[in-house]
């Protein structure tokens, strides 16, 4: 075999070897995004009731509610609470969109996020995404993703789902998302454009930054289900390594 042929063969072998090792290492780290959780709301009770922990269907998730448009201790108006807050509306059992989050009666701006009990979520790898099936009524109703990072920073996605004539599935590739700061107390954007580290996300959810329009006004967000694709990161590495 000629020297240059021998060198070319060795180069092919080396490239193939490192390619195989890289793929193996990638598989071992489990860094390819997968479905971490899905939430479709508890549809066991017909009617309208405020969004609370009890209205979440996934036992691995903790409900986090922000803004005057959500239910909170001290804001209990008895049987009329659902007339002032974001609600879960269960219209018919086993029907498509039978249980939805509906913001029509919210008397203030609102945000709903979900916190996984065991894991932060790494949303930095390519392929990390948020999917939802929603229907927005009214020109002010643009549903946008909200994240809380592990360091306590809140951010709001600039892209969202605007008004539609019916339910639509929307998918957001988080590598392409632009972010600004988010004020969780007033539930408004904080203006500053930022480039966040999404490797450890604590909470994930959504908001329209607005109130609902009330009965019959046709100003509301309807969220049928919500999915997050990423890589789980244990909240306590020490605990999981023992």
LINMO-V206632 format. One record per residue. RES is the residue in one letter. PSI is psi as a letter, one per 30 degrees, with the letter a starting at -180 (* if undefined). Layout:
res/psi
RES/PSI
RES/PSI
This chain:
res/psi
X/k
X/l
X/e
X/e
X/e
X/e
X/e
X/e
X/e
X/e
X/e
X/e
X/e
X/e
X/e
X/e
X/e
X/f
X/e
X/e
X/e
X/e
X/e
X/e
X/e
X/e
X/e
X/e
X/f
X/h
X/g
X/k
X/k
X/l
X/j
X/e
X/l
X/k
X/k
X/g
X/k
X/j
X/g
X/f
X/k
X/k
X/a
X/k
X/l
X/k
X/k
X/a
X/e
X/f
X/f
X/k
X/f
X/j
X/f
X/f
X/k
X/k
X/k
X/k
X/k
X/k
X/l
X/f
X/g
X/l
X/k
X/l
X/k
X/f
X/h
X/j
X/g
X/b
X/f
X/g
X/e
X/f
X/f
X/f
X/l
X/k
X/l
X/k
X/j
X/j
X/e
X/k
X/k
X/g
X/l
X/k
X/h
X/e
X/j
X/l
X/k
X/k
X/g
X/e
X/g
X/k
X/g
X/l
X/l
X/l
X/k
X/k
X/l
X/k
X/k
X/k
X/e
X/f
X/k
X/l
X/k
X/j
X/g
X/f
X/k
X/k
X/f
X/k
X/l
X/k
X/k
X/l
X/j
X/l
X/j
X/k
X/k
X/k
X/f
X/f
X/j
X/j
X/k
X/l
X/k
X/k
X/k
X/k
X/l
X/f
X/g
X/f
X/k
X/k
X/l
X/k
X/k
X/f
X/k
X/a
X/j
X/a
X/k
X/l
X/f
X/a
X/k
X/k
X/k
X/k
X/k
X/j
X/j
X/f
X/f
X/f
X/k
X/k
X/k
X/l
X/l
X/k
X/j
X/f
X/e
X/f
X/h
X/l
X/k
X/g
X/e
X/k
X/k
X/l
X/i
X/l
X/j
X/g
X/f
X/j
X/k
X/e
X/k
X/k
X/b
X/l
X/l
X/f
X/g
X/l
X/l
X/l
X/f
X/a
X/k
X/g
X/f
X/h
X/j
X/l
X/k
X/j
X/j
X/e
X/l
X/k
X/k
X/k
X/k
X/a
X/j
X/k
X/j
X/k
X/e
X/j
X/e
X/e
X/e
X/f
X/f
X/*
